[in-house]
Amino acid sequence: MRKLSLALSAAALSAAAAPALASDLTVSIEIPRIAGASYHRPYVAVWIERPDNTAVRTLAVWYQQTANQEGDGKDWLKDMRTWWRRAGRAMTLPVDGVPGTRLSNLPAGDYVMVVEAARELGGREVVRIPFRWGAANTARATGSTELGAVSVAVTR
C-alpha cells in the first residue's frame, strides 16, 4: 500500500483571504499494490467539484511524464474518463505542476473531493467524498480495487 498526501493552504497564499476561508486542506490517498507480474502504477487525478458535478479545480494529476517504448504518458490521461471529461481535456498538456494550492478564492460551501485512478491492464475507479470548505471537518471513503482509503480534512 502506498500512501500519498496533498496538503494545501489558503491562509498562507493570500493575506487578503477572508477569515472564514483561512483553512487548510489535507487529502490522503492510499494506492494498493496489486500482486501480479504486469503491475503498472495507476494514473491518478484529484479534483474538487460542486455537488452538481461541475469541476471547480484540479488539485493533482499523477502520471508518467516521460516517453518510453509505450509512448508518451499524456496519451493515456483520457483513461481517467470522469476527470478528462470534466476538467482534463481543457488543461494544457503536459500537466506539470498543477496550481492546486490556490484555494484562497474558493468560496465557503459544500463540495466533493473526487479521486480517480486508472491503470493499464487494470481497472478504473472513482471515489467521491463530500466535504465543507470554510469549516473544520473530516471525511473518508474507501475504494474497492484501484484505490484504498481516501480522506479529506479541512482545518482552520
C-alpha positions in Angstrom: 0.0 0.0 0.0 1.4 3.4 -1.0 0.1 6.4 0.8 0.2 9.8 -0.8 -0.8 13.2 0.6 -1.6 16.6 -0.6 -1.5 19.5 1.9 -2.9 22.8 0.6 -3.3 26.0 2.5 -5.4 29.0 1.7 -4.2 31.1 4.6 -0.6 31.1 3.6 -1.3 32.1 0.0 -3.4 35.2 0.4 -3.2 37.8 3.2 -6.5 39.2 1.8 -8.3 35.9 2.2 -11.5 36.2 4.3 -11.1 34.7 7.8 -13.8 32.2 7.0 -11.7 30.9 4.2 -8.4 30.7 6.1 -8.4 26.9 6.0 -6.0 24.1 5.3 -6.9 21.1 3.2 -5.2 17.8 3.5 -6.0 14.9 1.2 -4.6 11.4 1.9 -4.8 8.7 -0.8 -3.8 5.1 -0.4 -2.9 3.2 -3.6 -2.8 -0.5 -3.2 0.0 -2.5 -4.8 -1.8 -5.2 -6.7 0.1 -8.5 -7.0 0.9 -9.6 -10.5 3.8 -9.7 -13.0 2.4 -7.0 -15.2 1.7 -4.4 -12.5 1.5 -0.7 -13.6 1.1 2.2 -11.3 -2.2 3.9 -11.8 -2.6 7.4 -13.2 -4.5 9.4 -10.6 -6.4 12.7 -10.8 -7.6 14.6 -7.7 -10.1 17.5 -8.1 -12.9 19.4 -6.4 -16.4 19.5 -7.7 -19.6 21.3 -6.7 -22.5 19.0 -5.6 -23.9 19.3 -9.1 -20.8 17.6 -10.5 -19.3 20.7 -12.1 -15.5 20.7 -11.8 -14.1 23.6 -9.7 -10.4 22.9 -9.6 -7.9 20.2 -10.4 -5.5 19.7 -7.4 -3.2 17.0 -8.7 -2.6 14.7 -11.7 -0.1 11.9 -11.2 1.1 10.2 -14.4 4.2 9.2 -16.3 5.6 12.4 -17.7 8.4 11.0 -19.9 8.0 9.0 -23.0 9.0 5.3 -23.2 8.5 2.4 -25.5 4.8 2.6 -24.9 4.5 6.2 -25.8 4.1 9.5 -24.0 2.2 9.3 -20.7 -0.1 12.2 -21.6 -1.7 10.0 -24.2 -3.3 7.9 -21.5 -4.7 10.7 -19.4 -8.1 10.3 -21.1 -8.3 6.8 -19.5 -9.3 8.8 -16.3 -12.6 9.3 -18.1 -14.5 11.3 -15.5 -11.7 13.8 -14.8 -10.9 14.0 -18.5 -14.5 15.0 -19.5 -15.0 17.4 -16.6 -11.6 19.2 -16.5 -8.7 17.4 -18.1 -9.3 18.0 -21.8 -9.4 21.7 -21.1 -5.9 21.7 -19.5 -2.7 22.5 -21.2 -0.6 19.3 -21.6 1.7 18.0 -20.4 0.3 18.6 -16.9 3.5 19.6 -15.0 2.7 21.4 -11.8 -1.0 21.9 -11.2 -1.7 25.2 -9.5 -3.8 23.3 -7.0 -2.6 25.2 -4.0 -4.6 28.3 -4.9 -7.6 27.8 -2.7 -7.8 31.3 -1.3 -10.6 32.3 -3.7 -12.7 29.2 -3.1 -16.0 30.3 -1.6 -17.1 28.6 1.6 -19.6 25.9 1.0 -20.3 22.3 0.2 -18.0 20.5 -2.3 -17.0 17.0 -3.3 -13.4 15.8 -3.4 -13.0 13.4 -6.3 -10.2 10.9 -6.8 -10.0 8.8 -9.9 -7.4 6.1 -10.7 -6.9 4.2 -14.0 -4.3 1.6 -14.5 -3.0 -0.1 -17.7 -4.1 -3.7 -17.7 -6.1 -2.9 -14.7 -9.3 -1.2 -13.7 -10.6 2.3 -13.2 -12.1 3.6 -10.0 -13.6 6.9 -8.8 -14.0 7.8 -5.1 -16.2 10.8 -4.1 -16.0 12.4 -0.7 -18.4 15.3 0.2 -16.8 18.0 2.5 -17.4 21.5 3.6 -14.9 24.2 2.8 -14.6 27.0 5.4 -15.4 24.9 8.4 -13.3 22.2 10.2 -14.4 18.7 9.1 -13.1 15.4 8.1 -14.5 12.8 5.7 -13.4 9.4 4.5 -14.2 6.8 1.9 -12.5 3.6 0.7 -12.1 2.3 -2.8 -12.5 -1.3 -3.7 -9.9 -2.0 -6.3 -7.6 0.7 -7.6 -7.8 3.0 -4.6 -7.6 2.3 -0.9 -8.6 4.7 1.9 -9.1 8.3 0.9 -9.5 11.0 3.4 -10.2 14.8 3.3 -9.5 17.0 6.3 -10.3 20.8 6.4 -8.8 22.6 9.4 -9.0 26.2 10.4 
